[in-house]
Amino acid sequence: MQLARSIAASIDAVLPRGFHCYADEDSITIDEAEGLWTTTLFGELVGQGGDANEEIAHAAWAVLNSFQDFVIEGKDFRGDNWPGPREGRLPQPGTAVINGKLEMWFGERATPMLRLSSVDIDRP
C-alpha cells in the first residue's frame, strides 16, 4: 500500500537517532537499534466502509500514538517526552485530512511541537 509507505517515510524523517520507520504491504513498523520493534496494521484500520478521509486520519493517529509510546519507552528516551521537553505536558498526536492531504502533528494543531510532512492521499 503506497499510502502506508508515504506515511512511514514522513514519520521516519522526524524520529530520533536510533529509530527507523518503514512499511510492508499495509503495516507500518518502527524499530530501534537494540532490535525492538512494534507494528500497527494500518491497512486493517482503513477501508472499513466509513468516510475514507476519517478512516485514514484515524489510522494515522493510531500509528503516531503507538510509535510515540514506543520511542518514549525506548532505551535512550526512557523517562523523556518525545517529541517535546523532558518536563511538562506530553504533546499528543493529531491528524486530519485537509484538501486531499493527510496532515500529522504533535501538540496543538495551530502551534504544534512537531509537524510531519503532509502526505497526498490521492497520489501518495
MARDO-207725 format. One record per atom (N, C-alpha, C): y, z, x. Coordinates in pm, whole numbers, plus 50000, padded with zeros to 5 digits. Atoms other than C-alpha are relative to their C-alpha. Layout:
residues N
YZX;...
END
This chain:
residues 124
498835000050085;500005000050000;501245000050091;498825001549915;503184987850169;501035010849973;499034989650033;505335013249984;499685012950075;500404987949927;503365042150136;500324998750148;499685002149859;503765027050484;501515001050026;498554999449983;507525023250437;500525014449989;499624985850014;507875059350319;499585007750124;500484993149879;505765071550612;500904996950119;499115003749889;507995052450856;501335007449990;498754992850020;511105068450704;499855014750037;500264985949967;509575103150738;499795001650150;500304999049857;508285096751090;501274999950084;498765001249924;511805088051206;500785013150011;499234987549999;513085123251130;499185012350041;500854988649966;510135145051228;500345005550139;499804994249867;510485169251519;498964994650099;500925004349894;508845160651851;498645006749981;501354994650011;505085165151843;499344997249865;500545003350132;504655154051479;500084984949980;500035014450025;503755119251357;499564997749856;500345003350138;503605104151008;499594985349991;500495013750017;501655073150905;499274999049866;500695002350127;499995057450601;498744991850022;501245007750007;496455044850541;499794996649853;500205004150139;495945024550226;501055006649911;499054993750092;497535047349964;500225014950029;499764986149963;497605080650150;501015000650115;499024997949893;500345094350377;499595012750072;500494989049917;499375117250665;501055003950103;499214995049888;501265139050910;499035007450091;500834992549906;499635151951226;500895005450111;499264994149889;500675172251526;499174998850127;500645001749869;499845171551896;498755008550016;501154991049988;497375200451857;498794995149921;501135005650073;495185178851631;499915004049854;499994996350141;496025194751296;500674989049920;499435010450085;496895172051004;499915004049854;500104998650145;497485170850630;500334986549938;499845012950068;497365141750386;500385002349855;499685000350142;498945135150049;499544986549946;500525012350060;497225109549826;501084993749913;498835005850065;500435091249740;499594990549888;500415010150097;498665062949557;499435005749871;500534993850121;497005086849313;501105005949912;498894994350075;500405100149207;500894989549934;499255010950063;501825066049113;499044991549917;500845008650083;500585041148856;499235007549894;500684991850100;499705067848601;500374996049856;499635004650133;501285048948311;501355004949953;498664995350036;504645066748308;501064990750056;498905007549941;508025054748426;499734998350150;500375002849861;507315037848762;500955006650099;499034994049909;510535049948926;499835015150008;500214985550001;509935085948820;498725003750074;501264997249930;506345084648946;500164998450151;499775002049857;507435070749284;500825011550057;499164988949953;510175097149318;499205012950006;500804987750001;507755125049222;498974999950113;501005000949893;505065112649463;500665002050137;499294998249872;507605110549748;500425014650017;499634985849994;508825145849663;498785008350042;501224992649966;505225158549681;499674998450149;500245002349858;504835142650026;500985008350084;499004992649922;508105157450157;499765015149993;500214985750017;507335191850015;498805004850082;501204996449924;503845192850168;500264999350150;499765001949857;505005179750504;500995010150054;499064989649956;507905204450521;499235012850029;500834988149977;505395232950485;499174998450127;500845002649882;503145217050750;500805001750129;499174998949880;505985214451003;500395014650024;499584986049986;507205249950936;498845008750050;501174992149959;503675263650980;499414995450132;500515005449874;503075242651292;500295009250117;499934991649881;502695258451633;501425002050053;498674999049939;506185250651763;501095004649905;498974996650096;508045258551440;499705012649921;500384988350078;506285289651315;501185009749988;498894990950025;508955311151154;501354993349993;498745007250008;511645284351172;500044991649873;499835009550109;513055264450882;500024986050058;499835014049964;512735227050900;500154991949873;498885000649906;514985209950858;500965011449972;498994989950023;517775234350899;499985011150102;499914988949906;518775265751080;498865009949980;501084990250006;516275293151159;500255010349889;499644990050102;518105317750936;500614992949880;499365005550119;519305311550583;499034993649905;500765006150108;518135292550284;499324987050047;500775011949966;515425266250332;500464988349913;499585011550080;516755231950227;498784993549933;501125005450076;514475218449955;500054984749999;500015014650006;513335182149938;500534995049867;499535006750120;514895158549690;499714985250010;500285014350003;514075123149583;500554994149871;499575007250119;515405097349338;499924985150030;499935014549987;515105060149279;501334995949938;498665004250042;518615045549258;500184985450039;499775014349977;519285008349220;498874993650083;501145006249935;515774999049334;499655005650137;500284993949869;515815021549641;499585014649981;500434986149998;513935053949698;500885007450100;499164991549916;516385079649832;499275013250020;500704987549968;514955110550008;500925008550087;499134991049925;516755141150145;499475014249994;500254985650004;516565178250217;501345006949983;498754992850028;519235201750079;500624994949871;499285004650118;521865193749822;500174984950007;499935014650000;521935157449717;501344994850051;498675004749959;525695153949768;500295002850147;499764996249860;525655171250109;498675004550062;501334996249951;522095170150244;500035005050145;500234995449863;520965188550556;499404988550082;500655011349936;518865157750635;499784989149896;500225011650088;518865123250475;499074990250073;500935009749944;515965099350534;500474985949966;499685014050029;516245061450542;499514996449861;500395004850134;516165045350198;498854990150012;501135009450006;513085025450100;500194991349877;499895009650109;513414994149889;498654999649927;501304999150069;510734999349623;499534986549946;500395013350046;510784963049513;499444991650114;500455007449882;510284949549866;499955009550119;500064990449888;509234978250097;499604992850122;
END
